């Protein structure tokens, strides 16, 4: 029984680590793309500002993943905003 609990715990930590690394990257990339299109700055400044803000987004995503109650909530907390940002990016690209 203890081995089963240890394995489940380790898989939960591994899942959170993958969510933090891959999901955080996807969220940071999507938010960078959206922000570079919507910030009311010259294009170069908007891209630079969005890129700098992506470091904050990535850090907050990693913190969220390990602060969430369980791995499912961690994945949902990363996945849902990433999908929303992706849909927003699709809408912005098709409108402009």
Phi and psi restraints in degrees (range 20) as a CNS / XPLOR table:
assign (resid 1 and name C) (resid 2 and name N)
       (resid 2 and name CA) (resid 2 and name C) 1.0 -64.9 20.0 2
assign (resid 2 and name N) (resid 2 and name CA)
       (resid 2 and name C) (resid 3 and name N) 1.0 -40.0 20.0 2
assign (resid 2 and name C) (resid 3 and name N)
       (resid 3 and name CA) (resid 3 and name C) 1.0 -60.4 20.0 2
assign (resid 3 and name N) (resid 3 and name CA)
       (resid 3 and name C) (resid 4 and name N) 1.0 -41.0 20.0 2
assign (resid 3 and name C) (resid 4 and name N)
       (resid 4 and name CA) (resid 4 and name C) 1.0 -62.1 20.0 2
assign (resid 4 and name N) (resid 4 and name CA)
       (resid 4 and name C) (resid 5 and name N) 1.0 -42.1 20.0 2
assign (resid 4 and name C) (resid 5 and name N)
       (resid 5 and name CA) (resid 5 and name C) 1.0 -66.2 20.0 2
assign (resid 5 and name N) (resid 5 and name CA)
       (resid 5 and name C) (resid 6 and name N) 1.0 -40.5 20.0 2
assign (resid 5 and name C) (resid 6 and name N)
       (resid 6 and name CA) (resid 6 and name C) 1.0 -63.3 20.0 2
assign (resid 6 and name N) (resid 6 and name CA)
       (resid 6 and name C) (resid 7 and name N) 1.0 -43.5 20.0 2
assign (resid 6 and name C) (resid 7 and name N)
       (resid 7 and name CA) (resid 7 and name C) 1.0 -64.6 20.0 2
assign (resid 7 and name N) (resid 7 and name CA)
       (resid 7 and name C) (resid 8 and name N) 1.0 -43.2 20.0 2
assign (resid 7 and name C) (resid 8 and name N)
       (resid 8 and name CA) (resid 8 and name C) 1.0 -63.2 20.0 2
assign (resid 8 and name N) (resid 8 and name CA)
       (resid 8 and name C) (resid 9 and name N) 1.0 -40.6 20.0 2
assign (resid 8 and name C) (resid 9 and name N)
       (resid 9 and name CA) (resid 9 and name C) 1.0 -63.9 20.0 2
assign (resid 9 and name N) (resid 9 and name CA)
       (resid 9 and name C) (resid 10 and name N) 1.0 -45.5 20.0 2
assign (resid 9 and name C) (resid 10 and name N)
       (resid 10 and name CA) (resid 10 and name C) 1.0 -65.6 20.0 2
assign (resid 10 and name N) (resid 10 and name CA)
       (resid 10 and name C) (resid 11 and name N) 1.0 -38.1 20.0 2
assign (resid 10 and name C) (resid 11 and name N)
       (resid 11 and name CA) (resid 11 and name C) 1.0 -66.1 20.0 2
assign (resid 11 and name N) (resid 11 and name CA)
       (resid 11 and name C) (resid 12 and name N) 1.0 -36.7 20.0 2
assign (resid 11 and name C) (resid 12 and name N)
       (resid 12 and name CA) (resid 12 and name C) 1.0 -64.0 20.0 2
assign (resid 12 and name N) (resid 12 and name CA)
       (resid 12 and name C) (resid 13 and name N) 1.0 -41.9 20.0 2
assign (resid 12 and name C) (resid 13 and name N)
       (resid 13 and name CA) (resid 13 and name C) 1.0 -66.8 20.0 2
assign (resid 13 and name N) (resid 13 and name CA)
       (resid 13 and name C) (resid 14 and name N) 1.0 -41.4 20.0 2
assign (resid 13 and name C) (resid 14 and name N)
       (resid 14 and name CA) (resid 14 and name C) 1.0 -63.0 20.0 2
assign (resid 14 and name N) (resid 14 and name CA)
       (resid 14 and name C) (resid 15 and name N) 1.0 -40.6 20.0 2
assign (resid 14 and name C) (resid 15 and name N)
       (resid 15 and name CA) (resid 15 and name C) 1.0 -63.8 20.0 2
assign (resid 15 and name N) (resid 15 and name CA)
       (resid 15 and name C) (resid 16 and name N) 1.0 -41.8 20.0 2
assign (resid 15 and name C) (resid 16 and name N)
       (resid 16 and name CA) (resid 16 and name C) 1.0 -65.7 20.0 2
assign (resid 16 and name N) (resid 16 and name CA)
       (resid 16 and name C) (resid 17 and name N) 1.0 -39.2 20.0 2
assign (resid 16 and name C) (resid 17 and name N)
       (resid 17 and name CA) (resid 17 and name C) 1.0 -63.4 20.0 2
assign (resid 17 and name N) (resid 17 and name CA)
       (resid 17 and name C) (resid 18 and name N) 1.0 -41.5 20.0 2
assign (resid 17 and name C) (resid 18 and name N)
       (resid 18 and name CA) (resid 18 and name C) 1.0 -65.7 20.0 2
assign (resid 18 and name N) (resid 18 and name CA)
       (resid 18 and name C) (resid 19 and name N) 1.0 -39.7 20.0 2
assign (resid 18 and name C) (resid 19 and name N)
       (resid 19 and name CA) (resid 19 and name C) 1.0 -63.2 20.0 2
assign (resid 19 and name N) (resid 19 and name CA)
       (resid 19 and name C) (resid 20 and name N) 1.0 -40.7 20.0 2
assign (resid 19 and name C) (resid 20 and name N)
       (resid 20 and name CA) (resid 20 and name C) 1.0 -66.8 20.0 2
assign (resid 20 and name N) (resid 20 and name CA)
       (resid 20 and name C) (resid 21 and name N) 1.0 -43.1 20.0 2
assign (resid 20 and name C) (resid 21 and name N)
       (resid 21 and name CA) (resid 21 and name C) 1.0 -74.9 20.0 2
assign (resid 21 and name N) (resid 21 and name CA)
       (resid 21 and name C) (resid 22 and name N) 1.0 -59.0 20.0 2
assign (resid 21 and name C) (resid 22 and name N)
       (resid 22 and name CA) (resid 22 and name C) 1.0 -78.6 20.0 2
assign (resid 22 and name N) (resid 22 and name CA)
       (resid 22 and name C) (resid 23 and name N) 1.0 -46.4 20.0 2
assign (resid 22 and name C) (resid 23 and name N)
       (resid 23 and name CA) (resid 23 and name C) 1.0 -66.2 20.0 2
assign (resid 23 and name N) (resid 23 and name CA)
       (resid 23 and name C) (resid 24 and name N) 1.0 -40.3 20.0 2
assign (resid 23 and name C) (resid 24 and name N)
       (resid 24 and name CA) (resid 24 and name C) 1.0 -62.8 20.0 2
assign (resid 24 and name N) (resid 24 and name CA)
       (resid 24 and name C) (resid 25 and name N) 1.0 -39.7 20.0 2
assign (resid 24 and name C) (resid 25 and name N)
       (resid 25 and name CA) (resid 25 and name C) 1.0 -64.3 20.0 2
assign (resid 25 and name N) (resid 25 and name CA)
       (resid 25 and name C) (resid 26 and name N) 1.0 -44.6 20.0 2
assign (resid 25 and name C) (resid 26 and name N)
       (resid 26 and name CA) (resid 26 and name C) 1.0 -62.8 20.0 2
assign (resid 26 and name N) (resid 26 and name CA)
       (resid 26 and name C) (resid 27 and name N) 1.0 -42.2 20.0 2
assign (resid 26 and name C) (resid 27 and name N)
       (resid 27 and name CA) (resid 27 and name C) 1.0 -65.2 20.0 2
assign (resid 27 and name N) (resid 27 and name CA)
       (resid 27 and name C) (resid 28 and name N) 1.0 -43.0 20.0 2
assign (resid 27 and name C) (resid 28 and name N)
       (resid 28 and name CA) (resid 28 and name C) 1.0 -64.4 20.0 2
assign (resid 28 and name N) (resid 28 and name CA)
       (resid 28 and name C) (resid 29 and name N) 1.0 -40.5 20.0 2
assign (resid 28 and name C) (resid 29 and name N)
       (resid 29 and name CA) (resid 29 and name C) 1.0 -66.6 20.0 2
assign (resid 29 and name N) (resid 29 and name CA)
       (resid 29 and name C) (resid 30 and name N) 1.0 -43.6 20.0 2
assign (resid 29 and name C) (resid 30 and name N)
       (resid 30 and name CA) (resid 30 and name C) 1.0 -65.8 20.0 2
assign (resid 30 and name N) (resid 30 and name CA)
       (resid 30 and name C) (resid 31 and name N) 1.0 -42.0 20.0 2
assign (resid 30 and name C) (resid 31 and name N)
       (resid 31 and name CA) (resid 31 and name C) 1.0 -68.5 20.0 2
assign (resid 31 and name N) (resid 31 and name CA)
       (resid 31 and name C) (resid 32 and name N) 1.0 -33.4 20.0 2
assign (resid 31 and name C) (resid 32 and name N)
       (resid 32 and name CA) (resid 32 and name C) 1.0 -64.1 20.0 2
assign (resid 32 and name N) (resid 32 and name CA)
       (resid 32 and name C) (resid 33 and name N) 1.0 -44.0 20.0 2
assign (resid 32 and name C) (resid 33 and name N)
       (resid 33 and name CA) (resid 33 and name C) 1.0 -63.7 20.0 2
assign (resid 33 and name N) (resid 33 and name CA)
       (resid 33 and name C) (resid 34 and name N) 1.0 -44.2 20.0 2
assign (resid 33 and name C) (resid 34 and name N)
       (resid 34 and name CA) (resid 34 and name C) 1.0 -66.7 20.0 2
assign (resid 34 and name N) (resid 34 and name CA)
       (resid 34 and name C) (resid 35 and name N) 1.0 -46.8 20.0 2
assign (resid 34 and name C) (resid 35 and name N)
       (resid 35 and name CA) (resid 35 and name C) 1.0 -63.7 20.0 2
assign (resid 35 and name N) (resid 35 and name CA)
       (resid 35 and name C) (resid 36 and name N) 1.0 -35.2 20.0 2
assign (resid 35 and name C) (resid 36 and name N)
       (resid 36 and name CA) (resid 36 and name C) 1.0 -66.5 20.0 2
assign (resid 36 and name N) (resid 36 and name CA)
       (resid 36 and name C) (resid 37 and name N) 1.0 -22.3 20.0 2
assign (resid 36 and name C) (resid 37 and name N)
       (resid 37 and name CA) (resid 37 and name C) 1.0 -90.6 20.0 2
assign (resid 37 and name N) (resid 37 and name CA)
       (resid 37 and name C) (resid 38 and name N) 1.0 -27.0 20.0 2
assign (resid 37 and name C) (resid 38 and name N)
       (resid 38 and name CA) (resid 38 and name C) 1.0 -103.5 20.0 2
assign (resid 38 and name N) (resid 38 and name CA)
       (resid 38 and name C) (resid 39 and name N) 1.0 -15.7 20.0 2
assign (resid 38 and name C) (resid 39 and name N)
       (resid 39 and name CA) (resid 39 and name C) 1.0 -67.4 20.0 2
assign (resid 39 and name N) (resid 39 and name CA)
       (resid 39 and name C) (resid 40 and name N) 1.0 132.8 20.0 2
assign (resid 39 and name C) (resid 40 and name N)
       (resid 40 and name CA) (resid 40 and name C) 1.0 -82.7 20.0 2
assign (resid 40 and name N) (resid 40 and name CA)
       (resid 40 and name C) (resid 41 and name N) 1.0 63.1 20.0 2
assign (resid 40 and name C) (resid 41 and name N)
       (resid 41 and name CA) (resid 41 and name C) 1.0 -131.8 20.0 2
assign (resid 41 and name N) (resid 41 and name CA)
       (resid 41 and name C) (resid 42 and name N) 1.0 165.5 20.0 2
assign (resid 41 and name C) (resid 42 and name N)
       (resid 42 and name CA) (resid 42 and name C) 1.0 -57.2 20.0 2
assign (resid 42 and name N) (resid 42 and name CA)
       (resid 42 and name C) (resid 43 and name N) 1.0 150.9 20.0 2
assign (resid 42 and name C) (resid 43 and name N)
       (resid 43 and name CA) (resid 43 and name C) 1.0 -51.6 20.0 2
assign (resid 43 and name N) (resid 43 and name CA)
       (resid 43 and name C) (resid 44 and name N) 1.0 -45.9 20.0 2
assign (resid 43 and name C) (resid 44 and name N)
       (resid 44 and name CA) (resid 44 and name C) 1.0 -63.2 20.0 2
assign (resid 44 and name N) (resid 44 and name CA)
       (resid 44 and name C) (resid 45 and name N) 1.0 -43.7 20.0 2
assign (resid 44 and name C) (resid 45 and name N)
       (resid 45 and name CA) (resid 45 and name C) 1.0 -67.9 20.0 2
assign (resid 45 and name N) (resid 45 and name CA)
       (resid 45 and name C) (resid 46 and name N) 1.0 -37.5 20.0 2
assign (resid 45 and name C) (resid 46 and name N)
       (resid 46 and name CA) (resid 46 and name C) 1.0 -64.5 20.0 2
assign (resid 46 and name N) (resid 46 and name CA)
       (resid 46 and name C) (resid 47 and name N) 1.0 -42.8 20.0 2
assign (resid 46 and name C) (resid 47 and name N)
       (resid 47 and name CA) (resid 47 and name C) 1.0 -66.6 20.0 2
assign (resid 47 and name N) (resid 47 and name CA)
       (resid 47 and name C) (resid 48 and name N) 1.0 -42.5 20.0 2
assign (resid 47 and name C) (resid 48 and name N)
       (resid 48 and name CA) (resid 48 and name C) 1.0 -64.7 20.0 2
assign (resid 48 and name N) (resid 48 and name CA)
       (resid 48 and name C) (resid 49 and name N) 1.0 -43.7 20.0 2
assign (resid 48 and name C) (resid 49 and name N)
       (resid 49 and name CA) (resid 49 and name C) 1.0 -64.4 20.0 2
assign (resid 49 and name N) (resid 49 and name CA)
       (resid 49 and name C) (resid 50 and name N) 1.0 -44.3 20.0 2
assign (resid 49 and name C) (resid 50 and name N)
       (resid 50 and name CA) (resid 50 and name C) 1.0 -62.8 20.0 2
assign (resid 50 and name N) (resid 50 and name CA)
       (resid 50 and name C) (resid 51 and name N) 1.0 -39.2 20.0 2
assign (resid 50 and name C) (resid 51 and name N)
       (resid 51 and name CA) (resid 51 and name C) 1.0 -65.7 20.0 2
assign (resid 51 and name N) (resid 51 and name CA)
       (resid 51 and name C) (resid 52 and name N) 1.0 -42.4 20.0 2
assign (resid 51 and name C) (resid 52 and name N)
       (resid 52 and name CA) (resid 52 and name C) 1.0 -66.2 20.0 2
assign (resid 52 and name N) (resid 52 and name CA)
       (resid 52 and name C) (resid 53 and name N) 1.0 -37.4 20.0 2
assign (resid 52 and name C) (resid 53 and name N)
       (resid 53 and name CA) (resid 53 and name C) 1.0 -69.2 20.0 2
assign (resid 53 and name N) (resid 53 and name CA)
       (resid 53 and name C) (resid 54 and name N) 1.0 -23.0 20.0 2
assign (resid 53 and name C) (resid 54 and name N)
       (resid 54 and name CA) (resid 54 and name C) 1.0 -64.5 20.0 2
assign (resid 54 and name N) (resid 54 and name CA)
       (resid 54 and name C) (resid 55 and name N) 1.0 -28.6 20.0 2
assign (resid 54 and name C) (resid 55 and name N)
       (resid 55 and name CA) (resid 55 and name C) 1.0 -65.0 20.0 2
assign (resid 55 and name N) (resid 55 and name CA)
       (resid 55 and name C) (resid 56 and name N) 1.0 -37.9 20.0 2
assign (resid 55 and name C) (resid 56 and name N)
       (resid 56 and name CA) (resid 56 and name C) 1.0 -68.9 20.0 2
assign (resid 56 and name N) (resid 56 and name CA)
       (resid 56 and name C) (resid 57 and name N) 1.0 -41.4 20.0 2
assign (resid 56 and name C) (resid 57 and name N)
       (resid 57 and name CA) (resid 57 and name C) 1.0 -61.7 20.0 2
assign (resid 57 and name N) (resid 57 and name CA)
       (resid 57 and name C) (resid 58 and name N) 1.0 -44.6 20.0 2
assign (resid 57 and name C) (resid 58 and name N)
       (resid 58 and name CA) (resid 58 and name C) 1.0 -63.5 20.0 2
assign (resid 58 and name N) (resid 58 and name CA)
       (resid 58 and name C) (resid 59 and name N) 1.0 -42.7 20.0 2
assign (resid 58 and name C) (resid 59 and name N)
       (resid 59 and name CA) (resid 59 and name C) 1.0 -64.9 20.0 2
assign (resid 59 and name N) (resid 59 and name CA)
       (resid 59 and name C) (resid 60 and name N) 1.0 -44.4 20.0 2
assign (resid 59 and name C) (resid 60 and name N)
       (resid 60 and name CA) (resid 60 and name C) 1.0 -64.8 20.0 2
assign (resid 60 and name N) (resid 60 and name CA)
       (resid 60 and name C) (resid 61 and name N) 1.0 -35.5 20.0 2
assign (resid 60 and name C) (resid 61 and name N)
       (resid 61 and name CA) (resid 61 and name C) 1.0 -64.6 20.0 2
assign (resid 61 and name N) (resid 61 and name CA)
       (resid 61 and name C) (resid 62 and name N) 1.0 -43.0 20.0 2
assign (resid 61 and name C) (resid 62 and name N)
       (resid 62 and name CA) (resid 62 and name C) 1.0 -65.3 20.0 2
assign (resid 62 and name N) (resid 62 and name CA)
       (resid 62 and name C) (resid 63 and name N) 1.0 -39.8 20.0 2
assign (resid 62 and name C) (resid 63 and name N)
       (resid 63 and name CA) (resid 63 and name C) 1.0 -64.4 20.0 2
assign (resid 63 and name N) (resid 63 and name CA)
       (resid 63 and name C) (resid 64 and name N) 1.0 -43.3 20.0 2
assign (resid 63 and name C) (resid 64 and name N)
       (resid 64 and name CA) (resid 64 and name C) 1.0 -60.0 20.0 2
assign (resid 64 and name N) (resid 64 and name CA)
       (resid 64 and name C) (resid 65 and name N) 1.0 -44.0 20.0 2
assign (resid 64 and name C) (resid 65 and name N)
       (resid 65 and name CA) (resid 65 and name C) 1.0 -58.1 20.0 2
assign (resid 65 and name N) (resid 65 and name CA)
       (resid 65 and name C) (resid 66 and name N) 1.0 -42.4 20.0 2
assign (resid 65 and name C) (resid 66 and name N)
       (resid 66 and name CA) (resid 66 and name C) 1.0 -88.3 20.0 2
assign (resid 66 and name N) (resid 66 and name CA)
       (resid 66 and name C) (resid 67 and name N) 1.0 -8.6 20.0 2
assign (resid 66 and name C) (resid 67 and name N)
       (resid 67 and name CA) (resid 67 and name C) 1.0 -94.2 20.0 2
assign (resid 67 and name N) (resid 67 and name CA)
       (resid 67 and name C) (resid 68 and name N) 1.0 -16.2 20.0 2
assign (resid 67 and name C) (resid 68 and name N)
       (resid 68 and name CA) (resid 68 and name C) 1.0 -65.9 20.0 2
assign (resid 68 and name N) (resid 68 and name CA)
       (resid 68 and name C) (resid 69 and name N) 1.0 153.6 20.0 2
assign (resid 68 and name C) (resid 69 and name N)
       (resid 69 and name CA) (resid 69 and name C) 1.0 -63.1 20.0 2
assign (resid 69 and name N) (resid 69 and name CA)
       (resid 69 and name C) (resid 70 and name N) 1.0 -40.9 20.0 2
assign (resid 69 and name C) (resid 70 and name N)
       (resid 70 and name CA) (resid 70 and name C) 1.0 -146.3 20.0 2
assign (resid 70 and name N) (resid 70 and name CA)
       (resid 70 and name C) (resid 71 and name N) 1.0 173.0 20.0 2
assign (resid 70 and name C) (resid 71 and name N)
       (resid 71 and name CA) (resid 71 and name C) 1.0 -65.7 20.0 2
assign (resid 71 and name N) (resid 71 and name CA)
       (resid 71 and name C) (resid 72 and name N) 1.0 -33.9 20.0 2
assign (resid 71 and name C) (resid 72 and name N)
       (resid 72 and name CA) (resid 72 and name C) 1.0 -62.8 20.0 2
assign (resid 72 and name N) (resid 72 and name CA)
       (resid 72 and name C) (resid 73 and name N) 1.0 -45.4 20.0 2
assign (resid 72 and name C) (resid 73 and name N)
       (resid 73 and name CA) (resid 73 and name C) 1.0 -65.4 20.0 2
assign (resid 73 and name N) (resid 73 and name CA)
       (resid 73 and name C) (resid 74 and name N) 1.0 -33.7 20.0 2
assign (resid 73 and name C) (resid 74 and name N)
       (resid 74 and name CA) (resid 74 and name C) 1.0 -63.3 20.0 2
assign (resid 74 and name N) (resid 74 and name CA)
       (resid 74 and name C) (resid 75 and name N) 1.0 -46.5 20.0 2
assign (resid 74 and name C) (resid 75 and name N)
       (resid 75 and name CA) (resid 75 and name C) 1.0 -64.7 20.0 2
assign (resid 75 and name N) (resid 75 and name CA)
       (resid 75 and name C) (resid 76 and name N) 1.0 -41.3 20.0 2
assign (resid 75 and name C) (resid 76 and name N)
       (resid 76 and name CA) (resid 76 and name C) 1.0 -65.4 20.0 2
assign (resid 76 and name N) (resid 76 and name CA)
       (resid 76 and name C) (resid 77 and name N) 1.0 -39.0 20.0 2
assign (resid 76 and name C) (resid 77 and name N)
       (resid 77 and name CA) (resid 77 and name C) 1.0 -66.6 20.0 2
assign (resid 77 and name N) (resid 77 and name CA)
       (resid 77 and name C) (resid 78 and name N) 1.0 -22.6 20.0 2
assign (resid 77 and name C) (resid 78 and name N)
       (resid 78 and name CA) (resid 78 and name C) 1.0 -95.2 20.0 2
assign (resid 78 and name N) (resid 78 and name CA)
       (resid 78 and name C) (resid 79 and name N) 1.0 -41.8 20.0 2
assign (resid 78 and name C) (resid 79 and name N)
       (resid 79 and name CA) (resid 79 and name C) 1.0 -69.4 20.0 2
assign (resid 79 and name N) (resid 79 and name CA)
       (resid 79 and name C) (resid 80 and name N) 1.0 -44.0 20.0 2
assign (resid 79 and name C) (resid 80 and name N)
       (resid 80 and name CA) (resid 80 and name C) 1.0 -63.5 20.0 2
assign (resid 80 and name N) (resid 80 and name CA)
       (resid 80 and name C) (resid 81 and name N) 1.0 -49.6 20.0 2
assign (resid 80 and name C) (resid 81 and name N)
       (resid 81 and name CA) (resid 81 and name C) 1.0 -63.2 20.0 2
assign (resid 81 and name N) (resid 81 and name CA)
       (resid 81 and name C) (resid 82 and name N) 1.0 -32.7 20.0 2
assign (resid 81 and name C) (resid 82 and name N)
       (resid 82 and name CA) (resid 82 and name C) 1.0 -65.8 20.0 2
assign (resid 82 and name N) (resid 82 and name CA)
       (resid 82 and name C) (resid 83 and name N) 1.0 -42.8 20.0 2
assign (resid 82 and name C) (resid 83 and name N)
       (resid 83 and name CA) (resid 83 and name C) 1.0 -65.3 20.0 2
assign (resid 83 and name N) (resid 83 and name CA)
       (resid 83 and name C) (resid 84 and name N) 1.0 -41.8 20.0 2
assign (resid 83 and name C) (resid 84 and name N)
       (resid 84 and name CA) (resid 84 and name C) 1.0 -61.7 20.0 2
assign (resid 84 and name N) (resid 84 and name CA)
       (resid 84 and name C) (resid 85 and name N) 1.0 -44.6 20.0 2
assign (resid 84 and name C) (resid 85 and name N)
       (resid 85 and name CA) (resid 85 and name C) 1.0 -63.6 20.0 2
assign (resid 85 and name N) (resid 85 and name CA)
       (resid 85 and name C) (resid 86 and name N) 1.0 -39.7 20.0 2
assign (resid 85 and name C) (resid 86 and name N)
       (resid 86 and name CA) (resid 86 and name C) 1.0 -64.3 20.0 2
assign (resid 86 and name N) (resid 86 and name CA)
       (resid 86 and name C) (resid 87 and name N) 1.0 -42.1 20.0 2
assign (resid 86 and name C) (resid 87 and name N)
       (resid 87 and name CA) (resid 87 and name C) 1.0 -65.7 20.0 2
assign (resid 87 and name N) (resid 87 and name CA)
       (resid 87 and name C) (resid 88 and name N) 1.0 -40.9 20.0 2
assign (resid 87 and name C) (resid 88 and name N)
       (resid 88 and name CA) (resid 88 and name C) 1.0 -61.7 20.0 2
assign (resid 88 and name N) (resid 88 and name CA)
       (resid 88 and name C) (resid 89 and name N) 1.0 -39.1 20.0 2
assign (resid 88 and name C) (resid 89 and name N)
       (resid 89 and name CA) (resid 89 and name C) 1.0 -64.2 20.0 2
assign (resid 89 and name N) (resid 89 and name CA)
       (resid 89 and name C) (resid 90 and name N) 1.0 -42.7 20.0 2
assign (resid 89 and name C) (resid 90 and name N)
       (resid 90 and name CA) (resid 90 and name C) 1.0 -61.1 20.0 2
assign (resid 90 and name N) (resid 90 and name CA)
       (resid 90 and name C) (resid 91 and name N) 1.0 -42.2 20.0 2
assign (resid 90 and name C) (resid 91 and name N)
       (resid 91 and name CA) (resid 91 and name C) 1.0 -65.8 20.0 2
assign (resid 91 and name N) (resid 91 and name CA)
       (resid 91 and name C) (resid 92 and name N) 1.0 -41.5 20.0 2
assign (resid 91 and name C) (resid 92 and name N)
       (resid 92 and name CA) (resid 92 and name C) 1.0 -67.0 20.0 2
assign (resid 92 and name N) (resid 92 and name CA)
       (resid 92 and name C) (resid 93 and name N) 1.0 -38.9 20.0 2
assign (resid 92 and name C) (resid 93 and name N)
       (resid 93 and name CA) (resid 93 and name C) 1.0 -69.4 20.0 2
assign (resid 93 and name N) (resid 93 and name CA)
       (resid 93 and name C) (resid 94 and name N) 1.0 -35.2 20.0 2
assign (resid 93 and name C) (resid 94 and name N)
       (resid 94 and name CA) (resid 94 and name C) 1.0 -78.3 20.0 2
assign (resid 94 and name N) (resid 94 and name CA)
       (resid 94 and name C) (resid 95 and name N) 1.0 -28.1 20.0 2
assign (resid 94 and name C) (resid 95 and name N)
       (resid 95 and name CA) (resid 95 and name C) 1.0 -79.0 20.0 2
assign (resid 95 and name N) (resid 95 and name CA)
       (resid 95 and name C) (resid 96 and name N) 1.0 -29.6 20.0 2
